[in-house]
């Protein structure tokens, strides 16, 4: 009787075989080539160590890739050098490749909104001013006929890298920022931080609207001889930012609004777009602010938004920040002077603002005036808490007035509520006039 042949082993199907991951450059090469596209890249090593996810100190590089012609960002990131086998070059290239793969189409894709005419694909040229990186790029991209050029100098990329580093709190060449310094007498510092803590506990943002302002008369104790009165406007933003701005002029708040938001709801649109970018995984915090702003403006087809210098008013400010977000050298400065924040989420930050300038620390006279104003506003909130927190706004046009006493100084404080409906209708009328003029 013939023997039966042994059963055949079932052949493994293609689906059951483990697949080797495809080189993303192979997939990009299958897309239409962007022959006229030149990607410029750069990287810079930080001179201060960062902390990784586990809190371990690491050396790091920042990496940036962009189409300089259209100001389109293709990738940015921070590379921990301890994990790199080649000084961060491979990781820098991975950041570029990931950026080249991002789609440029799709109504709901935030990347598409910012890069409406850029589909995925390989560029015609990549330019760096970094010989070791150029060698690695050539090895990676030459098989796909992408030209790699090592330039002697890339000043525009150097400027962008500098802005990126400064937005992260470093110097333009990656150097750590200088430690916080403020030449403030101990007596004034103690007085200022005590007043800020007192105001935090009174929570004026729960009692007052941003407008109209509270009038605080300091007389000869004002921040300057020609400024006897400060106009306090409380600031709060979605339960995440609190503070007070003391304007030098009665119309300071209105001037700030008019210059900050010429389009009415421009800032709201900016905030919405930035949030959508974060949700899409785009490295918003790694993009230099001027470039980020120009990208959003281009996507929306709008003129560039005004800078801080454009909208700054004569004012003193006190804003409260979360301890985790505050410069460690500032916290050390506070510790050295024995001044404390009222809460971990309420580290006071003080500044003097001027039109056309970046904010800076107040001088001694300004800091003392700010302390007096903070304390006076806290006393006002305590005195009128029942009226301001009654569930209904106090009667419009009826001033709430009292005299605060701080360091032996009598400080008149006055607040005249306005009818919210009248203010709203006035804003609508102004918007209608703007539309008619446009």
Buried (B, 14 or more C-beta within 10 A) or exposed (E): EEEEEEEEEEEEEEEEEEEEEEEBBEEBBEEEBBEEBBBBBBBBBBEBEBEBEEEEEBBBBBBBBBBBEEBBBBBBBBBBBEEBEBBBBBBBBBBBBBBBBBEBEEEEBBBBBBBEEBEBBBBBBBBBBBEEBBBBBBEBBEEEEBEBBBEEEBEEBBEBBBBBBBBBEBBBEBEEBEEBEBEBEEEBBBBBBBBBBBBBEBBBBEBBBBEBBBBBBBEEBBBEEEBBBBBBBBBBEEEEEBBBBBBBBEEBBBBBBEBBBBEBEBEEBBEEBBEBBEEBEBBBBBBBBBBBBBBBBBBBEBEEBBEEEEBBBBBBBBBBBBEEEBBEBBBEBBEEBEBEBBEEBBBBBBBBBBEEEEBEBBBEBBBBBBBBBBBBBBBBBEBBBEBBEEEEEBEEEEEBBBBBEBEEBEBBBBBBBBEEEEBEEEEEEEEEEEEEEE
